[in-house]
Amino acid sequence: MIEITGFSNYHIATIMIAEANMEQADVFKHELITEMDSGKKQILISFENVQYIDSSFLGALVASLKYALTIGGDLAVYGLNENILNLFEMIRMDKVFKVFKTVPASYEDGWIAG
C-alpha cells in the first residue's frame, strides 16, 4: 500500500491507492508503524496518488502521527489534491500535520516536531 523512498535525511511514504478508505486504514497504519519501528522515524507521506480519503483513514493517519511522536519521530504530508486539502483545512488537520505542496529539501526545512 505504501512505497518507501529515502530522501535527504528523511523518508517518503507514497500511498499507492486512489481511495484511502476504511478498508485500507489498518493496513496503512500497520505498514507505516512497521517502517517507523525499522528506524525510519521522519516520514513525509505522499498523497499524490490519492483522490479520496475517508474518516477511518484520517484516524489511521492521526494514530500513526501519535505513535511517531512517542518514539521521537514525525510525520508530514504533501501532494494533497484540492479536495483533500480543503478537507484538511475544514477539520483543522492542517494544524495537526505539516502540509507541503512539494517535497522539502531536508527534514530541517520547517517540519521538525514541536
Phi, psi and omega in degrees: 000325176241149174244128182258133178230132174286137180212125178051237180247032174208182180240150175253127176253108180269122177284125189259022180236155180274326180246108179268097186229188185305324182297330182257352188301311182293320179296316178303309181299316180298314180296318181294316179295321176301317178296319179295320179295337179274003175111356180270086190268337177253108186234130173259121184265122180270124176257018185301329180269349188273127178258335186214142176222139178250177186295328178295318179291322175300320177298319178295324178295315179294318178299322178294321177296316178302317179297314180304315182295326180290337179256013178081021179255192179200150174235145173220168182231154172207166177078025179287133174287172186301318181293317180290321176298317177300319177297313178304316181291320182296320181261012175065025175291339177290348174269341180269317181252145169284126184246125180243147174279324179229174182286124176290153183296326179205169179300327181289346184283058169093013178224043173277136181301146176101000000 
